[in-house]
Amino acid sequence: MTESYFIFPHIDPVIVEIGPLALRWYGLMYLVGFLGAMAMLNRHADKPGSSWSRDQVSDLLFYAFLGVVLGGRLGYVFFYGWQWLLEDPLYLFRITEGGMSFHGGLLGVIAAMVFIAKRQKRTFWQVADLVAPTIPIGLGAGRIGNFINGELWGRVSDVPWAMIFPGAGPLPRHPSQLYEAILEGLVLFLLLAWYKRCTDKPGAVAGMFLIGYGCARFLIEYVRQPDAHMSLYWGFSMGQLLTVPMLAYGLYLILRPVKPSH
């Protein structure tokens, strides 16, 4: 049976190790996302008439990175791992054991954007619409990191490109990490690059990000293997339920009437 499908090769999650320090593929993907966002934002800051400077971009990136890491960990623990937290409160700090949540990271970035908007005397939507088109870079890179790690695999499938993952049993599965890398990364990046040229409504680009990500994540959850310790709720996964508010608020941001400025 295995001859009919791809077999995932064993890839060491550690790229290089020097003493107690180790560079991991997943960490490298975080760095790729950060550098990609920095390049886009600095390019915007360098445009004539831009209201941003490179120093202000650096400030934004610093607090956004903190938001991703802290929010991502807190979100995973409270959305997906609260039972482990009840058994061992120190589980919250065991980041090396894995466990990051996109939705938690998003909340962390939103908090960072609120802080930056107040600090730099901007509206929240000026910051959010600038940041939103850069997020798919990190999303796509992060999902590639999941694939390299051989984690967060898909459900059992007989599609020709199904793959047998070590640790997931002998049956072939959807490489759902690659689906997410394409839809949440490349496709969403192109969608936002196009849409930001079509509107100047405050919050609309951020709204399109919420809709684009929400649709991609909701659909891919149908082929992604649910976490073993998590139940379905009314037939939906936790990942799907968490996208519903994103979709609703994204639609509101795009469709809401905005008073013309004078």
N, C-alpha and C positions, 0 to 999 in steps of 0.2 A: 504493500500500500504506500509506503513512504517514497517509492521510486517515482510515483506520479506527481509528487509535490516538491516544493522547495524545502530544503532543510536549513534552518538558520544556523550559520556558523558560530562557533563560540568566539566571542570577542571579549578580551579582557577589558573590564570597565575602567581600569587604570591605564592611562596613556604612558605616564612616566612617574617614577617614585624616587624621591631623593630624601633619605632619612625618614622623618615623620611626615613629610609633605608629599602629597600625591595629587597629580593632575588627572582628573577623571573626565571621561567623555561628556557626561552630563553637565559638569561644571564648565567645560569648554563651550558647550552650547549656550549656556547663560551668558558667557563672555561674548559670543558671536551676536546674540540678540542685543546686548548692551552696546557693543561697538557699532552695530548697524543703526540703532536708534540714534546714537551720538552723531554719526555721519549725516543722517537725514536732518537732524535738528540744527547742527552746525551749518549745514548748507542753507537752511532757511534763515538762520541768523546772519549769514553773510550777504544775503540779498539786499540790494538797495531799498531803503525805506522800511526794512524790517524793524519791528519794535523790540526785537530780542537781540541780546548780545551773547557771545560765547560763554561769558561768565554766568549769565542768567541760565543758559542751557545747562551748564555744568551743575548749577544748584538744583535745577529740576531733575536731572538724571540721578544725582546723589540721593535725593529723597525718594524718588520713584523706585530706585533699586532697593532701598531699605523697605519700602512698602511691599515690593514683590516678595522679598525674602521673609519678612516678618508676617505679612498678611498671608502669604502662601502656606507657611507652616501652621499658623493659628487656624486658618481655614480648613486645612486637612484634618487637624486634630479635632476640631469641633464639628465639622461636617461628616467626616468619615471615621475618625478614630476615637470618639469620645469614650467608648467603653474601655479602651486601653488607658486613657487618661484617668478614669475612675479607679482602675486597678493600680496605676502607678503614675502619680502626678508628674514625676520627672520625665515621663515619656515625651512631654512637650518639648524638652530640650535635646532629645536624641535625634538631631537632624541627620546624623550620619546613617541612621537606619532607614532613611527615605521617608517620603510622604510630604508632597507639596500639592496644594490645590490652586487651580487657576482662579476660581471664584474668590477665594481668600486673597490671592495676590491682587486681583482686580480691586477689591475693597481697599487693600493697602495702598495701591496706586491712586485711587480716588482720594484717600485721606491726604496723600502727598500733594496732589494737585490742588486741593483746598488750601493747604498750607502755603504753597507757592503762590497761588492767586492772591492771597491776603498779603503775603510778604512783598510781592512785586507790584501790588496794587493793580491787579488785572481782574477781569471777570473769570469765573470758573470755566465758562465755555471757551474763552480764548485759550486757556491752557489745555482743556480736554480735546478740542478740535485739532490742536497742534500735535498732541501726543498720540491720539487714536491711530493715525496711519502708520505709526512706527511699531505698534504692538505686534502685528502679524510676523515681523521678523523674528522676534523672540519666541512666538508660539510655534512657528515652523521649525526653528532650530531646536527647541525643546522637545518636540515630538520626534525629531530625528535622533535626539539623545535617548529618548525612551526606546526607540527601535534598536539602536546600537546596544543598549543595555539588555535587550531581550525581555522587556517588561511591558505591562499594560497591553498585552496582546488581545486579539479579537476572539470572537466566538468560533466554534467549530464550523468548518465550511468545506465544500467540495469545489469551490471556484478554482480555475486553472492556476491562479497565482497564490493559492493558499500556501501556508508555510507551517512547518513543524518547529515550534519553539522549545528549547530546552527548559525543563521545569514546568511545562504546560501539558505534559502527557504526550502520548503517541499520535494524537489526532491532529490533522492539519487545521489551521485557523486563519481567519482574516488578518492580514497585517494592518490592523486598524490604526497603528501609529503613523503609517505612511499616508493613509487616507486623511488623517488629521493634519499631517504636515502639509499636504497639498491644499486641502480646503481651508483650514484655519490659518495657514501660512501664505502660500502663493496666491490662491484665488482671492482670499480676503484682502491681501495687499493690493492686488490689481483693482479690485472693486473700489477700495477706498481712494486709491490714486486717481481713478476716474471720477468718483463722486465728488471729491473735494473741489474739482474744477466746475462742477455743475451747480453748486449752491454756495451762498454766503450767509445762510441762516444760522445764527448761533446755536450750537448744540447738534446740528444736523449730521455732521461728519461723525461725531461721537455716537449719535443714534444709529447711524448706518453700521458702525462697528458692532454695536450691541446686537443688531438684527443679524448681521452676517455671521458673527461668531455663534450666536444663539441657534440659528438654523443649522449650521454645520455641526455643532456639538450635539444638538438634539437628534439629528439623523444618524450620526456615526455611533451614538450610544446603542442603536439597535444591532450593530455588528461588533460592538466592543464587549469583551467579557466583563460582567459586573464584578466588583470586589467581592471576594469569597465571604467576607464577614458582613456584607450589606444585603439587606432585603430590597425587593422591589416594592414601591408604594403605588397602589392602584395600577399596577402594571408598568410603572415608569421607574427608571433608575434615579438615584439622587442627582446625578449629573444633569439629567433631563429636567428635573424639577427646579434645579437652580438656574436653568436657562430661561424659565418662563418669565420671571420678573425682568430679565434683560430684554426679552423680545417685546414685552408690553411697554416698557419705558422707552425702548428704542423707537417703536412706532409713534409713541407720544411726541418724542423730540422731533421727529421728521414731519409729523402732521400738524403739530400745534401751530396756531396763528402767532405771529410775532409782530408787535407794533413797530412801524417804521421809525427809525431814529431821526431826530431833527437836529 
